[in-house]
Amino acid sequence: MANSKPRRTKNSANYVGPQIRRLRAARGWSQAKLALRLQLSGLDIERGIVAQIESQFHCIKDKHIYHFARVLGVRESDLFVGFEK
């Protein structure tokens, strides 16, 4: 596989990525800092995966949403702001 970059499909891999990016940026955190805080909360994740989640290239498991919400100091439902069916 010559080009291993993820390709955007018609459907996004997750709905919370843009909200995670917005909340992270509002705190002045880098993706690396968010990844470190997530690791300290018990979620095994790297900066690259955070970037892919924020760009909606990577699926996020339901059980991981808890960690993102806790680390960002918001309710889990706050990660779905702006989501419409």
N, C-alpha and C positions, 0 to 999 in steps of 0.2 A: 504494500500500500504506500504509494509515493507521498500522498498528502493525507496526514493523519488528523488534520483539523476537523472538528465537528462541523457538520453542515446543518444549516437551519432548514427545517422542514416546514410544511404548511402549518402544522400545529406546534405550539411551543411545548417544551418538555415539562414546564411547570408554570404556575401562575404567580408565585410569590417572589420570583427573582427581582423584578424591578422595585418592589417594595423593600426587599432586603437591601438592595443597593442604595435606595434613598435613605433608609434609616441608618445604614453604616456611614454614608457620607455626611449625614447631619451630625454625627458624633465626631467627625473628623478622623475616623479610623481608616486605615488601609485594609485591603483584603487580607494581607498577612496578619494584621492585628486581630481582625475578626476571626480568622482561622485559629489563631493561638487561643483566643478566649473560648472558642468552641471546643478546642482540644482540652482546655482546662475544665470545661463543664462536662467532659466525658464523651464528646463526639469526635471520632477519629476522622479528621478531614484536613485536606491541604489547601493552600491558597488557590491553586489551579482549579480545584473543584468549586470553591466559592465563586471564582470568576465565571465558571461555566453555569452555575446556578443563577447568578445575577444576569447572565446573558440569555437565560432560558434554554440553554443547550443540554443541561443535565437535569435529570429527574431528581426530585427530593422526596425522600421517604416521609410518610406521615409522621413517623416517630421522631424524625429529625427536626420537624417544625418546632417542637417543644424547645429544643436546644437553641435554635435561632431566636425564638421569642424571648426566652429567658435571658440570653446573653445581651440582646438588644433592649431589654427592659420594657417589652410590650406584651400585650395579650396575643395569643396565637391568632385570634380572629383579625387582629390589626395587620397581619401580614397579607390578608386577602382584601384590603381596601381597594376599591375600584374594580374588583372582579365582578363581572356580570355573566350570568348564564347564557 
